[in-house]
């Protein structure tokens, strides 16, 4: 019997999470992609796995929600029997991202409310977690789209987002994101007049309160100022900066640092490298275990 498939809802490898992280903080990027320093490229398969307990809980719950949504829409496609059921995928992802029973139950309650809220879902899925590959003047770029869908004759790329509070203006922070600029570039080229634009599917990160008020689907506004040429130049520039440090074999501790309060400490809490940056690597054990410090 062929093993069931768990859908990969993670990074595409060379997409905006790769290039955008460099824009935010080259040191954070290097600790993920050049952990040995000196320009040594460590394949993803050989890197030390991230300790999920160090990742902020909202991000882990978001990852599980992505897995649920992926299997939900995959279950509506012709080859659904090759994949884990939504419930099976949810259980596997909850273990992977180390959710306790309470948090896992909370996420499942959100999904059940989602089913009720979109009982007559107008979305027709076309593809789930579709990977695209392209090149900008020899610089490889990839993008994994959460969901390609059709609604009222138009094709959209959708991205699932979780939030503790979904406001009418929540979409603003995504409109100019490189992820969405790339999506507009790819979608408009592939689908022409059928292209309907990027959509965000907002879901609550918890099942408390009036949960149905937290489900919202938003069509991203036009962004003519962020044309394909603008995005292309951005990717080429970042790639050239990465190459410079690879060629000069920059030691890990000498990559540029963001040193910015909104990057070093985000809405989810301190960056996972906060202690390492403060003390330089490695973090002394007596500090790591000091309750007063943490």
N, C-alpha and C positions, 0 to 999 in steps of 0.2 A: 504494500500500500504506500502511495506517495505521501510524504510528509506535507502537512498543511503549511501554508505560507503566512508569515507574520509580516505585514506591510511596513517597510522602512519609511518612517515619517521624519527622519533626521536630516542632517545637512547633505547638500548635493556634492560637497567636497570642494568645489572651486566657484561657489556662488557668492552672494552678497555677504553671507555670514563670514566667509573667508576674507574678502576684500574690505568689507565694511568694518570688521574688527580691527584691521590694520589702521583704518582711518581714525578709529576711536582711541586705540592705544597699541602701538607697536610692541610694547613689552608683553601685554596680555596675549597678543597674536603669537609672539615668539615662544612664550611658555607653552602654548598649545601646539604650534607647528614646528618649532626649532628648539625643543626642550634641552638638547645637548649644547646649543649655541654653536658658534664657529661655522655657521652656514650649513650644518649637517642636516639634511632632510630626513626626518624619521617618518617612514610610512605609517599611515593611520593605524594599520593592523598591529604595528609594533609599539605604539604609544601606550603608556600606562593609562588604564581606564580611569575616568573621572570618578572620584568618590561621590556618589549621588547625595550622600548625607551632607556634603558641603555645598550642594546646589540649593538655592532658595526654594522653599516649598511651592510657591506659586508657579515657578518654572517647571518643577517636576509634575505638578498637577496639570499644567498646560501640555506637557509631553504626553501624558496619559490620555488627555482629551483629544489630542491630535490622532492618536492611535485608534480611539473609539470612532471618531468621525471618518477616518480612512476606511475602516472595516464596515461602517454603516453604509457608506455609499458604494463600496466595492460589492456589498451584498446585493445591490440592485443591477449589477452588470452580468453578462452571460456566463463568465467563468467563476462565479461566486463560490462554487463548491471546492475550488482549489485553495481557498483561504480559510483561516480560522474564523469562527463566528465572532460577532461583536463581543459577546460575553467572554469567550475564551481569550480574545486579544486583550480585552480590558484586564483580565486576571494576570496575564503574562506581563503586561506593561506595568501594572501596579507593583508587581514584585521587582521588576527591573529598576524602576525609579523609586523604590523603597518607600512606598506610601503605607502608612499604618492603616489599620482597619477602618478607623473613623474617616480619614481623608479619602480613602478609596470608596467608601460608601457614599460620601458626599459627591464625588465625581460621577458615580453611577446614577445618583438621584438627579443630577443635572441632565444626564443623557435621557433619562426617562421623561423629564419635563420637556426636553427638546423634541422628543417624539410626539408629545401631546401638542406642543406649540405649533409644530410644523406637520400636523397630522395630514394635511393636504399640501405637501411640499411641491412648490412650482418648479423646483430644480430637477432637470433630467441629467444625471451624471453621464459624462463621456469617458473620462479617464480619472484615475486616482493616483496621486503621488507620481505624476508623470515627469520624467527626467528629460531635460533639454540640454544639448551641448552646442556651443558655438565658439567662435574665435574672433578676437579683435586684434588685427595686425599680428597674428601669431600668438596672442595671449589667450589661452583657453579659459572659457567661462561656462559654468553650468548653472542650471536652475531646476529645482524640483517644485512643481506646482501641486499644492494640496489637493485641489479638485478642479477639473475642467468640466464645465456644465453648460447646458443650454437652457435658456428661459426666453419665451416669447420670440423665438427665432434668432436670438443673439447668443453668441458664445462668450463666456466669461471665464477668467481665471479667478479662483477663489482662494483666500487664505483664511484659515481658522485662527481666531485670536481669543484668548481668555482674559478676563479682567474682573476685578472685584467690584468695579463700578463702571457701567457703560453709559457714557453721556453722549449727547448729540454731537459733541465736538471730538469724540474719541478718535474718529478717523483722521483728524488733522495731522497727527504725528506720523501716520503711515503714508500720507499722500506723496511726500517727496523722498520716501525711503528708496534706496537703490534696488531693493527687492521688487518694489512695485513699478519703478521705472523700467527695470528689465522685463517685467511681465508685460507692460504696455508695448514695449519694443517687439517682443516675440509674438505676442498675440495679434497685434495689428498686421504684422508681416505674414503670419500663417493664415489668418482668417479673413483679411481684407474687410469687405463691407459687412460680413457676418459678425465682426468683432464688436463686442459690447462693452469691453473694458474690464478693469480689475474690480473685484468685490471682496469685502471683508465680512466674514461671518462671525460676529461677536457672540461669545458664550460666557456666562458667569463662571467664576472660579469656585463658587460654593453654592449650596442649595438653600441658603437662609433667606428669609424675607419673601417679597413678591418676586419670585424668580422669573416669572414669565415676562416681567418688564425689562429684564436684562438681556433678552435675546433680540438681536438687531442685525440686519443685513444692510450694508451700506455700499453703494457704488462709488468708487473713488472719482474725484473730480478730474477734469482734463488738466494736463500738465504740459502745455506746449513749450514752456520755458526749460523743460528737462528733456530735450530731444535726444535721439539716439547718438548724435555726435558728442553731446555733452557727457553722456554716460560712457561712451567709448573712451573719451580722453581721460576720464576719471579712472577707469580700470587700467588703462595703459600706464598712467602715472603711478598708481599704487604698485603695479607689477614691477616697474623700473626701480622703485624704492626698495622693494623686497630683494630684487636682484642685486642692488648695490650692497646691501648688508650680507647677502650670501657670498658675493664675490670677495668682500673684504673680511669674511669670516668673523663677523661681529660676535664677541662673547655674549652670552645670554644676559648678563647684568648690564650690558652697555647699549642695549636697544633703547630708543627714545621712549619716554614715559609720558602718559597723559597729564598726570599731576593736576587733575581737575575734579572738583568736588562732586559733580554730577556723573562722572565716569568711575571714579574710585569708589564712590558710595552711591549706588543707584536706588531707585524706588524699592528694589527688592532687598536692599542691604548692601554691605561691603562686597566689592569684587572678590572672587575666590582667591585672588593673588594679593589681597590687601596686606596680610601679615608678611608675606614673602617680600613685597616691595618695601615695607617699612624696615625690615631687618636685613634684607638681602637674603638670598638662599644659602643654606636651608634655614627655616625658622627654628630657633632653639627650642628643644623639647620643654624646658622649664617655662618658656613663655607660652608655648602652644597650650600647655595644661594649666595656665594661670587664670583662674576664674576672674580675678580682678581685671586682668588685661582684656579678656574676651568679652 
